[in-house]
Amino acid sequence: MLAGCMRLARWLPAPEPMRSITWPQRAGGRARCLVVFLPGLGDDADDFERNGLVGDVQRRGLSVDLIAANATIGYYARGTFLARLAADVVGPARARGYAELWLVGNSMGGLGTVYYARAHTAEITGVLALAPYLGDADLIDEIDDQGGLAGWQAPPRVAAMTPDNYQRELWRWLQAVLRGQEPGPDLYLGFGKSDKLAFEDALLAEALPDDHTFVIPGAHDWKTWRRLFNKFLDDSDFTRRCR
């Protein structure tokens, strides 16, 4: 479905500037951390509050401001996702002087967290990718056939990502980060065992530290993503660093 939408780019809306919604920390004052939410295919910025993730952070009393970017499929399809997210959402927010910046996204938004972190490595402290779309079946099968991400023969780094090379480049970058060969954020991954993307996500999970992966019963839906998000809040370094 995502690939098909990419081919229909000119029909998909991508307003400029990119819309976003902000929820400042309830305690007032300057927050230590910023979380930027990225929605999945068919979702929008409002879904993070509608499905309880915003309230789950707020109830913990963390020093965190939240922003949900309305980074819908049109921005990916038109090739403007990186530029618009940087100029309209992340850039103005970073000017407020946060100590840490975390990206959280589901499905297509999970892809977006990795895509943006690769392009803006120095800005991003950590990433939580929830059931991320990570590529087409032929690439996933190739990585699996070569023994997973650890054994995959990655291509050389590319200067610029295109619709033809971005999937391989993202996997190459993930491999390099996890091997300590390139800088990167603190990477966390979560998905449900019966998720339609579980096979490809499991390839990444095998390469991550055990305490950076959350796998629970569940499918490709908000109920599962919310439970995974709360496990992240309970069992990751994020909560300790953003108190």
N, C-alpha and C positions, 0 to 999 in steps of 0.2 A: 504494500500500500504506500509506504514512504517513497519507494523508488518511482511508483506511478505518479505520485504528487509532484515529485521533482520535475517530471517531464511536462507538467502542466503549469510551469512557473508563472507564465504571464497572466493566468487566470486567478492566481491566489493573492489575496491582499497582504500587503506588508507596509502599513502606514509609517510615515516618518513625521515626527520622532516615534520610536517604539514606546507604547504605553506601558506603564508600570504602576504598581500599588505599593505603598510603604506603610509598615506598621512599626512605629518607634517603640523602644523598650518602655514598659509601663512605669518604671521608676523615674523616668525623666533623666535629663542630663545626657552626657556623651556616652554612647555605648562603646564597649571594647571591640566587639565583633559585628560584622555584617554578614547576613546570609542572603544570597540571591537565589530565588527559586526559578526554575525553568520548566515550563509545562510540556506535557506529552502531546502526541498527535491527537487532535480533536479536543484538547483541553485549552484553558486560557488562564490568565493570571489569577482570576477570582477563585479558581478551584482549590488553591492551597488553603484559603480560609474556609471555603465551603466544605471541605473534607477534613477539617480539624487540625491540620498541621500547624497553622499559625497559632491557634490556641494552645496546642501542646507545648510549644516553645514558651509562650507567654506565662503559662502556669508555673513554669520552673523558675521564674524570676531571674533569668540570665541577663547578662549585660550584652544584649543582642538587639540590633535593629534588623527588621525583615523587609525585603523587597521581592515582589513577584513580578518578573518581566513577562510581558505578553508576547513572548518569542514564539509565535505560531509558525506553522509550516511554510507560509509564504516567504519568510525571511531566509529560511534554509534554501528553498527552491530558487529564489532569486540571487542567492549568493551574498546577501547583505547581513546575514545573522551576526557575524563577528563585528562588523563596523557599527551597526546600529546598537547592539548590546553595549559595546564599549562607549560609544558617544552619548547615548541617551540614558543609560541605566548605570553601568558600573563606573564610568568616568566621573560623573557628577557625584555619585555616592562616595567614591574614594577621596574626593576633595574634602570630605568632612573629617578625615584623619583617623580611620579605623586602624586598630593594631592588626586585625586579621580579617580576611575575606574568604568566605566559604561558599561553594556552589552546590546546590541540591536540585536534582532533576529526575523526572520519571520518564521512562520509555524514550521517546524522541528527545525529551529534555535531559535524560541521562546521557545520551550521545552528545548533546549540547554542552554538558559540563566538561566532558573530556575534550571536545573540539575547542572550546574557549580556553581551557587551561593550557592546552598545548600551545596556543597562539599568544597567551599572556602569562607565561609561567611565573614571572617574577611577582605578579600581583596576587596570585591565588595561594592561600594557605592550605586549603583542603577541599576535597570533592566527595560528595556522596551521590553515586549514580544508582538509582533505583530501577531495576529491570531495564537497563539501557539497551537500545538497539545498537549493535556493534558491527553490522555489516551483512552483506549478502551471503547466501548459502555456500557458494563456491569458495569464497575466502575462508569462511568458518571451517568448511571441510578440509581445506588445505592445511590450516593451522592444526586441526585435530589430527590429520594424517601424519604430520611431522612430530607428533608427540606433545602437542600443546604449545603454549606461548614460549616456554623455556627452550624448546628445541626447534622452533620455527625459524627458517632462514629468511629473515626480514630483508626487504629491499633497502637500498641506500636512502638516506634522508632526502626529501624533496624540498626545493626552495619555496614553492607555493603549492597549497592544496587546491585541487580541482575536483569536479564531479567524478573524474576517472581515477583519481589516486588517493582521495581523502581517507577511504577505509583502510587501505594498506598503511598509509602514513600514520594514522591514529594507533593502529596495532604496533607498528614499529616504534612509535614514541612510547607507548605503554611498556613495551619490552625494555627499551633503553632506560626508562625511569626506574623500573623495578630492578634492573641490574646495576643501578647506580652510575650508569654511563652518561646520563643527562639529568639536569635538575627537573624537579616536578613537585607537585603538591602532595599532601598526605591523601592517599587514595582509599576510599571506602566504597564497598559494593554491597547491594542488597537485592534479593529477588526471591520469589516464591518457587517452591519445588515444582509446581505444575504450571508455571508461567510458560507462555508460548516461546519466550526467548531464553528459557533456562539453559538450553544446551550451549549457546554461545556465551552466555554470562558465566557458566561454569568453567569455561576455558580461561577466563580472566581470574575467576576465583581461585583456581589452582595455583596461579602465580602470585597471589597476594598473601600476606601474612594472615594466619587464621583469625586473629582478632580484628582484622579489617574487612571481614566478610560476614554478612548476615543472611542466612538461608532459613526460611520457615515454610510450613505448609501454606499454600495460597497460590492464586492465579495472577493474571495481569490486570489488576484492578486497584482502586483506591483503598479499599479495605486492607489489602495486603500491604500496600505502600505505606499506609499510616502506621501499621504495626511495625514494619521495618524501620521507619523513621524514629519511632519511639525506642526501639532497641538501640539504634545509633545514639540517641540522646542519653540512654542509660549506660552504654558500654563502650563509648569511644572517648578519645581525648578532647573532643569538641566541648563537652560540657565543663570539664575541668579548666580548659583554657579560656572559656568565655563566661566564667562566673562574674 
